[in-house]
């Protein structure tokens, strides 16, 4: 057992398991909370999570648990639950961790709150940070080089605590205090990744995908400006970097969802598999509502929302192409 500080990870899906494996790469003790008893049993007995991250052989210093009380007293906890259940899970933690690092990307349906607002309401005594960036779980678990944004609401003091605990030779965090910007980048890129998957599924070509990434990034910047996010945050790892990654590969669950929709499958059927959550499908309607309420032009987000609601992908794409011509640095 390592004498380094034990770190908690809440959520044993692919991303949570990958983060636990990365944190344990220096023999640190990691407590990984999982919802499913079968996942807890397999991780502890066989050092594997075949349901969510079958490619990884997990470190023996990772201890899985189904009891949130086991992570309650830890100073540093990474929360990696699906965005829509973050609040309900955090509300069950008996006490608040000193530093709560949010790794979920999305906007809460109904309340339309960002994850940091959800976490602050559930754990008012915790210092909130957001970890976001271009990260495929299987690559992080394999120890491949990865760089991320670590946004600390507590500023440099919190960064000085967290960065040594989280950084590893192949996992490099970069500092910002723009928590809102880090969250917006992660939430919007999921929706735009669905759009890029649609382009692939409809066989519209790489020119179309490149144009969509660029115009989608413009939508991200417009939304961020209204929400008081900094443009330089969105131009970094947690915005543009994450956007490029997830809009270019079927390793992205959101891209894969869009591709399947473009190939003619139905959203309801695709979303029935609860083991792989495409967060963009839940974020799209909330984001479209927020954009409409605030008068922010986000035609790609609106189009994705319409397709998820059942509209024909080809007809929606035709509508996008028929929009009035205008200057690039406008709507």
C-alpha positions as CSV (number, residue, x, y, z in Angstrom):
1,X,0.0,0.0,0.0
2,X,1.3,3.4,-1.0
3,X,1.9,6.1,1.7
4,X,0.7,8.7,-0.7
5,X,-2.7,10.4,-0.1
6,X,-5.6,8.2,-1.1
7,X,-7.8,9.6,-3.9
8,X,-11.5,8.8,-4.4
9,X,-13.2,8.4,-7.8
10,X,-17.0,8.3,-7.9
11,X,-18.2,6.5,-10.9
12,X,-16.8,3.3,-12.5
13,X,-17.8,3.7,-16.1
14,X,-15.1,3.8,-18.7
15,X,-13.9,7.3,-17.9
16,X,-14.0,6.9,-14.1
17,X,-12.2,3.6,-14.3
18,X,-9.5,5.1,-16.6
19,X,-8.9,7.9,-14.2
20,X,-8.6,5.5,-11.3
21,X,-6.1,3.5,-13.3
22,X,-4.1,6.7,-14.2
23,X,-4.1,7.8,-10.6
24,X,-2.9,4.4,-9.4
25,X,0.0,4.4,-11.9
26,X,2.4,5.5,-9.2
27,X,1.1,2.9,-6.8
28,X,-1.2,5.4,-5.1
29,X,-4.2,4.0,-3.3
30,X,-7.5,4.8,-5.1
31,X,-11.0,4.1,-3.9
32,X,-13.4,3.7,-6.8
33,X,-17.1,3.8,-6.2
34,X,-19.3,1.8,-8.5
35,X,-23.1,1.7,-8.7
36,X,-23.2,-2.0,-9.8
37,X,-22.3,-4.6,-7.2
38,X,-21.0,-6.9,-10.1
39,X,-18.5,-4.2,-11.1
40,X,-17.3,-3.8,-7.5
41,X,-16.8,-7.6,-7.2
42,X,-14.9,-7.9,-10.5
43,X,-12.6,-5.0,-9.9
44,X,-11.6,-6.3,-6.5
45,X,-11.4,-10.0,-7.4
46,X,-9.9,-9.8,-11.0
47,X,-8.6,-6.2,-11.4
48,X,-10.8,-5.8,-14.4
49,X,-13.9,-3.9,-15.4
50,X,-15.1,-5.9,-18.4
51,X,-18.4,-4.1,-18.7
52,X,-17.0,-0.6,-19.2
53,X,-13.2,-0.8,-19.9
54,X,-12.4,-4.3,-21.0
55,X,-9.0,-3.4,-22.5
56,X,-7.4,-2.4,-19.2
57,X,-5.8,-4.6,-16.5
58,X,-6.3,-2.5,-13.4
59,X,-3.8,-1.8,-10.7
60,X,-4.1,-3.8,-7.5
61,X,-4.0,-0.5,-5.5
62,X,-7.5,0.3,-6.8
63,X,-10.2,-0.7,-4.3
64,X,-13.7,-0.7,-5.5
65,X,-16.7,-0.1,-3.2
66,X,-20.4,0.4,-3.4
67,X,-20.5,2.5,-0.3
68,X,-20.1,6.3,-0.7
69,X,-19.2,6.6,3.0
70,X,-15.7,5.1,2.1
71,X,-14.8,8.2,0.0
72,X,-16.5,10.8,2.2
73,X,-13.5,11.6,4.4
74,X,-11.0,11.8,1.6
75,X,-9.4,15.2,0.8
76,X,-9.6,14.8,-3.0
77,X,-12.5,13.1,-4.9
78,X,-13.0,13.0,-8.6
79,X,-16.7,12.7,-9.6
80,X,-17.2,10.9,-12.9
81,X,-20.9,10.0,-12.9
82,X,-23.2,10.7,-15.8
83,X,-24.1,14.4,-15.7
84,X,-27.8,13.8,-15.2
85,X,-27.3,11.9,-11.9
86,X,-24.4,14.0,-10.5
87,X,-26.6,15.9,-8.0
88,X,-28.4,12.8,-6.7
89,X,-25.1,10.9,-6.2
90,X,-23.3,13.8,-4.5
91,X,-26.3,14.3,-2.1
92,X,-25.7,10.8,-0.8
93,X,-22.1,11.5,0.3
94,X,-22.2,11.9,4.1
95,X,-19.6,14.7,4.2
96,X,-18.0,16.9,1.6
97,X,-14.5,16.2,0.3
98,X,-12.0,19.1,0.6
99,X,-11.5,19.2,-3.2
100,X,-14.3,17.9,-5.5
101,X,-13.1,17.5,-9.1
102,X,-15.9,17.3,-11.6
103,X,-15.2,15.1,-14.7
104,X,-18.7,14.9,-16.0
105,X,-19.6,16.9,-19.1
106,X,-23.1,18.2,-19.5
107,X,-25.9,20.5,-18.4
108,X,-28.6,19.3,-16.0
109,X,-32.0,18.8,-17.6
110,X,-34.8,20.6,-15.9
111,X,-32.7,23.1,-13.9
112,X,-30.4,23.9,-16.8
113,X,-27.5,24.2,-14.4
114,X,-23.8,23.5,-15.2
115,X,-22.2,20.8,-13.2
116,X,-20.3,23.1,-10.9
117,X,-23.6,24.7,-9.8
118,X,-25.1,21.3,-9.2
119,X,-22.1,20.2,-7.2
120,X,-22.0,23.4,-5.2
121,X,-25.6,23.0,-4.1
122,X,-25.0,19.4,-3.1
123,X,-21.6,19.9,-1.4
124,X,-21.4,23.5,-0.3
125,X,-18.3,23.0,1.8
126,X,-16.2,21.5,-1.0
127,X,-13.9,23.5,-3.3
128,X,-15.0,22.8,-6.8
129,X,-12.6,22.1,-9.7
130,X,-13.3,20.9,-13.3
131,X,-11.2,18.5,-15.2
132,X,-11.8,18.5,-19.0
133,X,-10.0,18.0,-22.2
134,X,-9.4,15.7,-25.2
135,X,-9.4,12.3,-23.4
136,X,-10.4,8.9,-24.7
137,X,-10.7,6.6,-21.7
138,X,-8.9,3.6,-23.2
139,X,-5.8,5.8,-24.1
140,X,-5.6,7.3,-20.6
141,X,-5.9,3.8,-19.0
142,X,-3.1,2.6,-21.3
143,X,-0.8,5.4,-20.2
144,X,-0.7,7.2,-23.5
145,X,0.2,11.0,-23.3
146,X,-2.7,13.2,-22.5
147,X,-3.1,16.9,-21.6
148,X,-6.2,18.3,-19.9
149,X,-7.5,21.6,-18.4
150,X,-7.8,21.7,-14.6
151,X,-10.1,24.6,-13.8
152,X,-9.9,25.6,-10.1
153,X,-12.5,27.9,-8.6
154,X,-10.2,28.3,-5.7
155,X,-7.5,29.7,-7.9
156,X,-3.8,29.0,-7.5
157,X,-4.1,27.8,-3.9
158,X,-6.4,25.0,-5.0
159,X,-4.2,24.3,-8.0
160,X,-1.2,23.9,-5.8
161,X,-3.0,21.2,-3.8
162,X,-4.6,19.4,-6.8
163,X,-2.0,19.4,-9.5
164,X,0.6,17.3,-7.8
165,X,-2.1,14.8,-6.8
166,X,-3.5,14.5,-10.3
167,X,-0.5,15.0,-12.6
168,X,1.4,11.9,-13.8
169,X,4.2,11.6,-16.4
170,X,1.7,10.8,-19.2
171,X,-1.1,12.9,-17.8
172,X,-0.5,16.7,-17.8
173,X,-3.0,19.2,-16.4
174,X,-2.9,22.9,-17.4
175,X,-4.3,25.6,-15.0
176,X,-7.2,28.0,-15.4
177,X,-9.6,29.5,-12.9
178,X,-12.3,29.7,-15.6
179,X,-14.6,26.9,-14.3
180,X,-17.5,28.1,-16.5
181,X,-15.4,28.0,-19.7
182,X,-14.1,24.5,-19.0
183,X,-17.6,23.3,-18.4
184,X,-19.1,24.9,-21.5
185,X,-16.5,23.5,-23.7
186,X,-17.1,20.0,-22.5
187,X,-20.8,20.2,-22.7
188,X,-21.1,21.8,-26.2
189,X,-18.5,19.6,-27.9
190,X,-20.6,16.5,-27.1
191,X,-23.5,17.9,-29.1
192,X,-21.2,19.0,-31.9
193,X,-19.7,15.5,-32.0
194,X,-23.2,14.1,-32.7
195,X,-23.4,16.5,-35.6
196,X,-20.1,15.3,-37.0
197,X,-21.1,11.7,-36.6
198,X,-24.3,12.5,-38.6
199,X,-22.1,13.9,-41.4
200,X,-20.1,10.6,-41.4
201,X,-23.3,8.5,-41.3
202,X,-24.8,10.5,-44.2
203,X,-21.5,10.2,-46.1
204,X,-21.3,13.9,-46.7
205,X,-17.5,13.9,-46.8
206,X,-14.6,15.3,-44.9
207,X,-15.0,18.9,-46.2
208,X,-18.4,19.0,-44.6
209,X,-17.0,17.7,-41.3
210,X,-14.2,20.2,-41.2
211,X,-16.7,23.0,-41.9
212,X,-19.0,21.8,-39.2
213,X,-16.2,21.7,-36.6
214,X,-15.2,25.3,-37.5
215,X,-18.8,26.6,-37.5
216,X,-19.6,24.6,-34.3
217,X,-16.6,26.2,-32.6
218,X,-18.1,29.6,-33.5
219,X,-21.3,28.6,-31.8
220,X,-19.3,27.5,-28.7
221,X,-17.6,30.9,-28.6
222,X,-20.9,32.8,-28.9
223,X,-22.5,30.8,-26.2
224,X,-19.4,31.1,-24.0
225,X,-19.3,34.9,-24.4
226,X,-22.9,35.2,-23.1
227,X,-22.2,32.9,-20.2
228,X,-19.1,34.9,-19.2
229,X,-16.6,32.2,-20.2
230,X,-13.3,33.4,-21.5
231,X,-12.5,32.9,-25.2
232,X,-8.9,31.8,-24.4
233,X,-10.3,28.9,-22.3
234,X,-12.5,27.7,-25.1
235,X,-9.6,27.9,-27.5
236,X,-7.6,25.5,-25.3
237,X,-7.7,21.8,-24.4
238,X,-11.2,21.8,-22.8
239,X,-12.8,23.5,-25.8
240,X,-11.2,23.3,-29.2
241,X,-8.9,20.4,-28.3
242,X,-11.8,18.3,-27.0
243,X,-13.9,19.3,-30.0
244,X,-11.4,18.1,-32.5
245,X,-10.9,14.8,-30.8
246,X,-14.6,13.9,-30.3
247,X,-15.6,15.1,-33.8
248,X,-13.1,12.8,-35.5
249,X,-13.4,9.3,-34.2
250,X,-15.9,6.5,-33.5
251,X,-14.2,6.1,-30.2
252,X,-16.4,9.0,-29.2
253,X,-19.8,7.8,-28.0
254,X,-21.4,11.0,-29.2
255,X,-19.8,10.7,-32.6
256,X,-20.9,7.0,-32.8
257,X,-24.5,8.0,-31.9
258,X,-24.6,10.6,-34.6
259,X,-23.2,8.2,-37.2
260,X,-25.8,5.7,-36.3
261,X,-28.5,8.3,-36.6
262,X,-27.2,9.3,-40.0
263,X,-27.3,5.7,-41.1
264,X,-31.0,5.6,-40.3
265,X,-31.2,4.2,-36.8
266,X,-33.6,5.7,-34.3
267,X,-32.5,7.8,-31.3
268,X,-34.8,6.0,-28.8
269,X,-33.3,2.6,-29.8
270,X,-29.7,3.8,-29.6
271,X,-30.2,5.5,-26.2
272,X,-31.7,2.3,-24.7
273,X,-28.2,0.9,-24.0
274,X,-27.6,2.5,-20.6
275,X,-24.0,1.1,-20.4
276,X,-22.7,3.7,-22.8
277,X,-24.1,7.2,-22.1
278,X,-23.8,9.7,-25.0
279,X,-24.1,12.9,-22.8
280,X,-24.7,15.1,-25.9
281,X,-28.1,13.6,-26.4
282,X,-29.2,14.9,-23.0
283,X,-27.4,18.2,-23.4
284,X,-28.7,19.1,-26.8
285,X,-32.3,20.0,-25.8
286,X,-31.2,22.0,-22.8
287,X,-28.6,23.8,-24.8
288,X,-31.0,24.6,-27.5
289,X,-33.5,26.0,-24.9
290,X,-30.8,28.1,-23.3
291,X,-29.6,29.5,-26.7
292,X,-33.1,30.3,-27.7
293,X,-33.9,32.1,-24.4
294,X,-30.7,34.2,-24.7
295,X,-31.0,34.9,-28.4
296,X,-27.7,33.0,-29.2
297,X,-27.5,31.7,-32.8
298,X,-26.6,28.0,-32.6
299,X,-28.1,26.5,-35.8
300,X,-26.0,23.3,-35.5
301,X,-27.1,22.6,-31.9
302,X,-30.7,23.3,-33.0
303,X,-30.3,20.9,-35.9
304,X,-28.9,18.1,-33.7
305,X,-31.8,18.6,-31.2
306,X,-34.3,18.3,-34.0
307,X,-32.8,15.1,-35.3
308,X,-32.7,13.6,-31.8
309,X,-36.4,14.5,-31.6
310,X,-37.2,12.5,-34.7
311,X,-36.7,14.9,-37.7
312,X,-35.2,13.5,-40.9
313,X,-31.4,14.0,-40.8
314,X,-31.2,14.7,-44.5
315,X,-34.0,17.3,-44.3
316,X,-32.4,19.0,-41.3
317,X,-29.0,19.1,-43.1
318,X,-30.7,20.6,-46.2
319,X,-32.2,23.3,-44.0
320,X,-28.8,24.2,-42.6
321,X,-27.4,24.4,-46.2
322,X,-30.2,26.7,-47.2
323,X,-29.6,29.3,-44.5
324,X,-28.9,32.8,-45.8
325,X,-25.4,33.6,-46.8
326,X,-23.5,36.0,-44.5
327,X,-20.1,37.0,-43.2
328,X,-18.1,34.3,-41.4
329,X,-17.6,36.4,-38.3
330,X,-21.3,36.8,-37.6
331,X,-24.0,34.2,-37.1
